[in-house]
Structures are given as structure tokens and as C-alpha cells.
Amino acid sequence: MAGSTTFVIVGGGLAGAKAAEALRDNGFDGHIVLFADEEHLPYERPPLSKEYLAGKKSLTDFTVHTSDWYSGHDVDLRLGSRVCSLDTSAHTVGLRDGATVRYDKVLLATGSASRRPPIPGCDADGVHYLRSYDDAALLNSVLAEGSSLAVVGAGWIGLEVSAAARQRGVEVTVVEAAKQPLLAALGETVGEVFAKLHRDHGVDLRLQAQVEEITATDGTATGLRLRDGSTVAADAVLVAVGAKANVELAEQAGLSMGDGGVLVDSSLRTSDPDVFAVGDIAAAEHPFYNTRIRTEHWANALKQPVVAAAGMLGTPGEYAELPYFFTDQYDLGMEYAGHAPSFEQVVLRGDVAGREFVAFWLDGENRVLAGMNVNIWDVLDDVKALIRSRSAADPGKLADPRSALADLLG
């Protein structure tokens, strides 16, 4: 493409940085303008609730590129600069100060924000949400040994922070409305594994419990009051009840919306041919599943930008990666691949009590929809192959560690 062409990237996270990298790697010699809300160089978010709070990594360890990389690759990185409007007719993005930047193609990588439930007291001092590095730094400052933390929500963020806090000697209480932690993601059987994990490490886990109020004194949070009348005293409160995709810009621009995000095809192109979307906001047609999938996982932010960049350059491909995510909590590490919004049964293989096992989610025809390896690190490729085979598996053999997974492909 001609050097006078301008590609704009909206969003300064991992996806935005990887998009700029992919454009340059694929020979784009035009202008790249990357707008980032935050004042920090683009960075990866998973370490915020994992290694950073555990004291194992600092921001520079999970920053995607140095400032020299952006200047060396002629990327106009504008930190602390929020795009407030997108005019697809004029091909411009508008900034807070009223300035506009014209684009030939634009990529939306705006990510997501922490959900803020309508709980009285949720805006008091001492109530934390975890989405940005600044959020993590503030939370990090209050997780002192001997202090106490109340966590609202037993999803990935809530549990990962709880693990980091316990390892730092913080007393932790987790309140979750569902029957088990991670119920929507993993189901009841595997959710119980995580419930036991946290209880074994001293977390006061209260399931099927509703938060009525975040209590406060003089505007500072002091804990929780639950629907059953019980209370939880805490020095700090973390609200971790999920995320909401940042789709306001796309909505304002009149792009097609659905499934909680921006509708894109398998090449990650939106309803406007010059606008692409990746990451948390992208509700993408998936060629393997023949349905739209929108997930808020690191793997999409890492890998989708390569496909989007190809489309922006006129050589569209398909994003066909199986959904993937991972977690590290205490001595439990796991990887999950696949997509199982509904399933008929869960088959467990290995030592569940010892937390070294593989779980499989099966449909009514015994086809593997998804798999999760826990503290077993040589089976992920076989799990993915089972999913992609679409063939029925023998549940008994799946559950038997003596049956090699590779031999179950038929």
C-alpha cells in the first residue's frame, strides 16, 4: 500500500500493540496511529491478577514493546489519548479535544471494563475493581500481611486475586451467588475442584450468597452485608463480577452489534468494510463452530490482530483458533481449550483429588467440545485434536489414563 495510507488502531492493550506489529511485519509502509487511553505503554492484562499481585513480575515484564520499538517502527503511539467518536462516512476518528484524524482503515481493539453492579456502597473508598495496571497497583498497596479482603464474585479475576492475597498472608472471604465458583465457565463438577482448592488454602468461600450492601464508615468500605443478615468485615473490597465489552464507539458509529459485542466475520471485518474489530469486543463468526463466539480471553488479543491486519491489507484470512484460556492459582495451573456453552456430561481423567487431571466436556453424541488439563502439560495438542475430530469418543476410555488420547481419534 502507498505510504500516504493511514491505518488507525483504537485501543492500547495487547491487541492494539500486536496489530501494529503485524501490519509492519506484513510490509505496510503507511502511517499507523495507535491511540491508548492509558498513560502506560501497551501491556498484557493476565499478569495483573496473577504474577504482579504475587510479586513475581513488574509492569516492564509484561509490557508488549518498549517505546523504542514504536519509534523504530514508525508507529505514532498516542498515550493518554481517548477516541470519542468514529465517523465511518468521513473516515475520521474524533478525540476529546475536538481534533480529528482521518483513516483509510481502522481497527477497534477497545477491550472491556469491569462490571459495576448496583450494590449500595460500590463506589466507596476502599472498593476495588481490577482492569488496568493502575487498578492493580492500588490493590497491591492494600494487600498487606494480616489485612483482610472481601471479594464479591468467584470468577477468574476474583479467584486469582484471592490466591495471590492468601499467599501474601491476607485473610480472604469470597462471596458468590452461584452454587459453585466458575459455574458458567466450567460447570458444577469442575467448579467444585476450585471451591475445594480455595478452602484448602484458607479462603472463607460463601456460595449461594447475595451481597446486599458494601458497608462503609465515613465513606470508606468496611466490608459486606449479605442478604441472610450476616456480615463480612474487611479492610478492602474487590468487586469482580465480570466484564462488559467497550462497544460504545462501535454503537455510536452504527456498526452491526450483537452477542454483547461488535459483529464481525471470520476475517474480523465489521459491517463497515473499512472497520475491523478484535479482542473482547469482537463477536466473530467461527469457521469451525459455524456460530459466533465472543470471549474475553488473552489468546484472542494475542492472535486475532494478525488476521485483522491481513484483512486491512487486502488479503483477508480466517480466525479459526479454538478458544483458549489459562489460570494459575496456588499450586494449580491449567489450560482450557474449546467451546462448551452447553454440554451433556463431564468426564474426568486422572487424580482429581491431587489436582493432576484432564476434564472433558461432551455433547449428547459423546463428541468432545472442550478440554482442560490441570497440572498436566503434555496433552493440550491431543485435546485440541479430539475437539477438531468431531468424532464420538468412548467416555470410559477418555477417563482411563492408560488409554492414550492420541489413540482415541479413531
Summary of the structure (lengths in Angstrom):
residues: 410
radius of gyration: 22.3
end to end distance: 47.0
largest distance: 66.7
contacts: 1392
relative contact order: 0.12
helix: 27%
strand: 31%
